[in-house]
């Protein structure tokens, strides 16, 4: 079989645009004597469509698009198409919708497979929208027995779920028992640091168990918090990897299942993959929101520097403006370092000092604050002045503010709501501080893009005299360990202490994490790169007591 | 049977505190020769515990609490207890957790029922955490055949779901066929405007169909966005309402199923129910977050006035401070009206003008803004100055800022992110503007609490000269209709136009709703009172294209 695999970047909700991509591939490959063209999961509406799926008019629009594809295969007499779309169910109970993979050809739907295993954890809400498919059948097509599956259907492996077997059914086992010669898996599987290693392990395992050709198609692109990395691939029934698609890049490739030349698997370095995923995340957020330019507050610290580099790579130097907003507590070094960064990146750069505005706030608040000692209130006022200035520029010129906070500070609330937390997108909010340093080093691998002074100075919020992060926080190596255990691994406090970290440090850290849920509730969407990011996939009550 | 029904207000996560409430009732009723004491759904951990349920240590703590109740029934030889708790499953697949109702007595778990129908729509995520129970059995207890159910189990009625039958199983039908003489439903069913009418309709229907006694126990209290209204009730097998609990109030009542005196059902007026629910929502948010005092920006408009009255009712005059922050565009009337409101409410009141600060921003931004005409950028800067002042006061004195925006303006983005949207809790964010007026009228039912000037003046943001809401928005009666159709009823644009509203008005309104998803993503949690509130129960992508 000769198959065109379309690893594409759909826009959520843009049914016309996504359909156009489908029809264009169908036209362009018509002369290639293909047997099949394959698109990814829910390609018609983009993934994840979230609550657009509960709107009847939205499903109607998807159905119209499917009809247009059917129509096209009638006129064209070309190859069959496998594509994902939400399809209404005929059952007289249930949510009334399936997450389906359709095999379309010769003017009709030849076969419909409805996703059986519906992920409903972390960022996934599929049981909110879909009924689970009940039939798992193969379909004869051009001499093959195709087993068509959708994403999670092939991931019924306890290794993914910390040893837990969360699904009863195993579609692969059933398809194999029914004689599937080729299994196709259309996916929308978002990037996270260890995802590709996990994917490879699981695919290796299933390939070792079964004798079918295995075709895996994943979408690419950023959709709000999620970044889809593609890396679609084909492994033939001789267990040879005969095609692997690039990470994060749209591509249509024609694969012949009879091809026998094995391709060497090239794992991508972890830091490189993070770096490139974040750039894609920024790029698509702007593109899909209809914006071009970003404004970033440059503090002279490493977080804003890394954010700025990523934004420049995503949007181009000409579309970035860096603003440094020194207060009396800002070191001269910070301003100089920010200016140097801007120069290195060839971005527009401006200085807007905040002290006069700050003094005016203090004067206006004096009748209320009286002679109370300065504390975080005054620190936050400065951060919020900066937020207001950036948002003012954003509103005036139509830029998006990029928020620069990292995961460690967001976790313990070492950030100001409506201040430095302001922004349309939070670029590195899922990177613990220690990881931010690693990315910075990678950025500087060839030349000094981020001034070394920024990387080497001790981290400081510069909101009061001689302030350093480590005055109030444990060293980042320890902090990040605690946070990893608590947030990503769901360890209990006792278990964390049992790893050997000082009890008092653990307790005060977890206390801060819990106390700052309210800030994160109002945080900008942040690009997800770990197994557990703050935001949509982590749902913690605020008015609660569990510490 | 003599049954004590505990309509209580658990705190989410506070397992020790909730357990204490249980043990106290068990002690206090021990002399009353009870047969049974009943608590609400997931009472051990409070509802909704959200992602605390995926933490193994949290489930362990719930299990310990259950063991303490078991222990207590052993020592006490008192009545049995029915209570909700998350309980691990023994299945070797699935999520591994049930939402269970336990019948505990004589030192053991006599019977365990696992919730079968798991709501997974709107604010409910139960399929994220729980496996559906598979057995639906009655249990013989003190001469009765008890059918124990959990919340949604008795709501398998298409009337709730716009005619859709979303569940296949009907636990009530099965329990009835197995001879249940008394059905107990332990619930955590949040308030919304029409919920009680719906509840009554559904209960009437099931009572007309079946011949058992029906005992419904609901929790009370506010938990973040959700307000639980209680209204627990008992209907005997002669179809007589023999007990109904008050709305929103904690109460333990002893009910005898042999009691035959019918109680008159007193429906609560819609506006009264909203008013009281919101007060409960504010009160519990503060209590459960560990705060006492609120600061509110008083603009002289109706939204901040209504918010202020509700806060005063929830927290007491002595715990509220109103701040008016006039700009050059504020009318003298607005300041006077706010002062009068504060006087009427006997709350602390202060005036902090923002113009000097605003001028300083303009001066600082002049090198960037140059001579560009003033627009929303300058308007938003003023709103954000106010946000900064309120947050400064909040940080200095440990108050929570209450956000005052209504649903209509939040829908179309007629509000400033990090400006008037700032706050720990949004009190009236689920009230369309037209409903805000109705609540204001109710507040003034006996005397002028909100100055009539505030109610009668045309709504204005007062962010530029002679600005009125209706310069850029359609009349609120029309706006609220469009928003209701689009947000609550999921109408398509065509369907809304077909109701007879001007096409251009519909299009520009929906366009605004979609464009402002990004603001709402970062909005404070808001108290839910309609079928579809912004926030947790409405999940819409931002970087998307569907208009």
Boltz contact constraints between the chains, C-beta under 6 A:
constraints:
  - contact:
      token1: [A, 11]
      token2: [B, 545]
      max_distance: 6.0
  - contact:
      token1: [A, 12]
      token2: [B, 541]
      max_distance: 6.0
  - contact:
      token1: [A, 12]
      token2: [B, 544]
      max_distance: 6.0
  - contact:
      token1: [A, 13]
      token2: [B, 544]
      max_distance: 6.0
  - contact:
      token1: [A, 13]
      token2: [B, 545]
      max_distance: 6.0
  - contact:
      token1: [A, 13]
      token2: [B, 546]
      max_distance: 6.0
  - contact:
      token1: [A, 14]
      token2: [B, 545]
      max_distance: 6.0
  - contact:
      token1: [A, 50]
      token2: [B, 539]
      max_distance: 6.0
  - contact:
      token1: [A, 50]
      token2: [B, 541]
      max_distance: 6.0
  - contact:
      token1: [A, 51]
      token2: [B, 539]
      max_distance: 6.0
  - contact:
      token1: [A, 51]
      token2: [B, 540]
      max_distance: 6.0
  - contact:
      token1: [A, 55]
      token2: [B, 490]
      max_distance: 6.0
  - contact:
      token1: [A, 57]
      token2: [B, 492]
      max_distance: 6.0
  - contact:
      token1: [A, 93]
      token2: [B, 165]
      max_distance: 6.0
  - contact:
      token1: [A, 93]
      token2: [B, 168]
      max_distance: 6.0
  - contact:
      token1: [A, 120]
      token2: [B, 127]
      max_distance: 6.0
  - contact:
      token1: [A, 120]
      token2: [B, 128]
      max_distance: 6.0
  - contact:
      token1: [A, 127]
      token2: [B, 120]
      max_distance: 6.0
  - contact:
      token1: [A, 127]
      token2: [B, 127]
      max_distance: 6.0
  - contact:
      token1: [A, 128]
      token2: [B, 120]
      max_distance: 6.0
  - contact:
      token1: [A, 165]
      token2: [B, 93]
      max_distance: 6.0
  - contact:
      token1: [A, 168]
      token2: [B, 93]
      max_distance: 6.0
  - contact:
      token1: [A, 223]
      token2: [B, 543]
      max_distance: 6.0
  - contact:
      token1: [A, 224]
      token2: [B, 541]
      max_distance: 6.0
  - contact:
      token1: [A, 224]
      token2: [B, 542]
      max_distance: 6.0
  - contact:
      token1: [A, 224]
      token2: [B, 543]
      max_distance: 6.0
  - contact:
      token1: [A, 285]
      token2: [B, 543]
      max_distance: 6.0
  - contact:
      token1: [A, 288]
      token2: [B, 543]
      max_distance: 6.0
  - contact:
      token1: [A, 289]
      token2: [B, 543]
      max_distance: 6.0
  - contact:
      token1: [A, 352]
      token2: [B, 364]
      max_distance: 6.0
  - contact:
      token1: [A, 356]
      token2: [B, 360]
      max_distance: 6.0
  - contact:
      token1: [A, 357]
      token2: [B, 360]
      max_distance: 6.0
  - contact:
      token1: [A, 360]
      token2: [B, 356]
      max_distance: 6.0
  - contact:
      token1: [A, 360]
      token2: [B, 357]
      max_distance: 6.0
  - contact:
      token1: [A, 360]
      token2: [B, 360]
      max_distance: 6.0
  - contact:
      token1: [A, 364]
      token2: [B, 352]
      max_distance: 6.0
  - contact:
      token1: [A, 365]
      token2: [B, 392]
      max_distance: 6.0
  - contact:
      token1: [A, 369]
      token2: [B, 396]
      max_distance: 6.0
  - contact:
      token1: [A, 376]
      token2: [B, 395]
      max_distance: 6.0
  - contact:
      token1: [A, 377]
      token2: [B, 392]
      max_distance: 6.0
  - contact:
      token1: [A, 377]
      token2: [B, 395]
      max_distance: 6.0
  - contact:
      token1: [A, 377]
      token2: [B, 396]
      max_distance: 6.0
  - contact:
      token1: [A, 380]
      token2: [B, 395]
      max_distance: 6.0
  - contact:
      token1: [A, 381]
      token2: [B, 392]
      max_distance: 6.0
  - contact:
      token1: [A, 384]
      token2: [B, 388]
      max_distance: 6.0
  - contact:
      token1: [A, 387]
      token2: [B, 418]
      max_distance: 6.0
  - contact:
      token1: [A, 388]
      token2: [B, 384]
      max_distance: 6.0
  - contact:
      token1: [A, 392]
      token2: [B, 365]
      max_distance: 6.0
  - contact:
      token1: [A, 392]
      token2: [B, 377]
      max_distance: 6.0
  - contact:
      token1: [A, 392]
      token2: [B, 381]
      max_distance: 6.0
  - contact:
      token1: [A, 395]
      token2: [B, 376]
      max_distance: 6.0
  - contact:
      token1: [A, 395]
      token2: [B, 377]
      max_distance: 6.0
  - contact:
      token1: [A, 395]
      token2: [B, 380]
      max_distance: 6.0
  - contact:
      token1: [A, 396]
      token2: [B, 369]
      max_distance: 6.0
  - contact:
      token1: [A, 396]
      token2: [B, 377]
      max_distance: 6.0
  - contact:
      token1: [A, 418]
      token2: [B, 387]
      max_distance: 6.0
  - contact:
      token1: [A, 418]
      token2: [B, 418]
      max_distance: 6.0
  - contact:
      token1: [A, 418]
      token2: [B, 422]
      max_distance: 6.0
  - contact:
      token1: [A, 422]
      token2: [B, 418]
      max_distance: 6.0
  - contact:
      token1: [A, 490]
      token2: [B, 55]
      max_distance: 6.0
  - contact:
      token1: [A, 492]
      token2: [B, 57]
      max_distance: 6.0
  - contact:
      token1: [A, 522]
      token2: [B, 522]
      max_distance: 6.0
  - contact:
      token1: [A, 539]
      token2: [B, 50]
      max_distance: 6.0
  - contact:
      token1: [A, 539]
      token2: [B, 51]
      max_distance: 6.0
  - contact:
      token1: [A, 540]
      token2: [B, 50]
      max_distance: 6.0
  - contact:
      token1: [A, 540]
      token2: [B, 51]
      max_distance: 6.0
  - contact:
      token1: [A, 541]
      token2: [B, 12]
      max_distance: 6.0
  - contact:
      token1: [A, 541]
      token2: [B, 50]
      max_distance: 6.0
  - contact:
      token1: [A, 541]
      token2: [B, 224]
      max_distance: 6.0
  - contact:
      token1: [A, 542]
      token2: [B, 224]
      max_distance: 6.0
  - contact:
      token1: [A, 543]
      token2: [B, 223]
      max_distance: 6.0
  - contact:
      token1: [A, 543]
      token2: [B, 224]
      max_distance: 6.0
  - contact:
      token1: [A, 543]
      token2: [B, 285]
      max_distance: 6.0
  - contact:
      token1: [A, 543]
      token2: [B, 288]
      max_distance: 6.0
  - contact:
      token1: [A, 543]
      token2: [B, 289]
      max_distance: 6.0
  - contact:
      token1: [A, 544]
      token2: [B, 12]
      max_distance: 6.0
  - contact:
      token1: [A, 544]
      token2: [B, 13]
      max_distance: 6.0
  - contact:
      token1: [A, 545]
      token2: [B, 11]
      max_distance: 6.0
  - contact:
      token1: [A, 545]
      token2: [B, 13]
      max_distance: 6.0
  - contact:
      token1: [A, 545]
      token2: [B, 14]
      max_distance: 6.0
  - contact:
      token1: [A, 546]
      token2: [B, 13]
      max_distance: 6.0
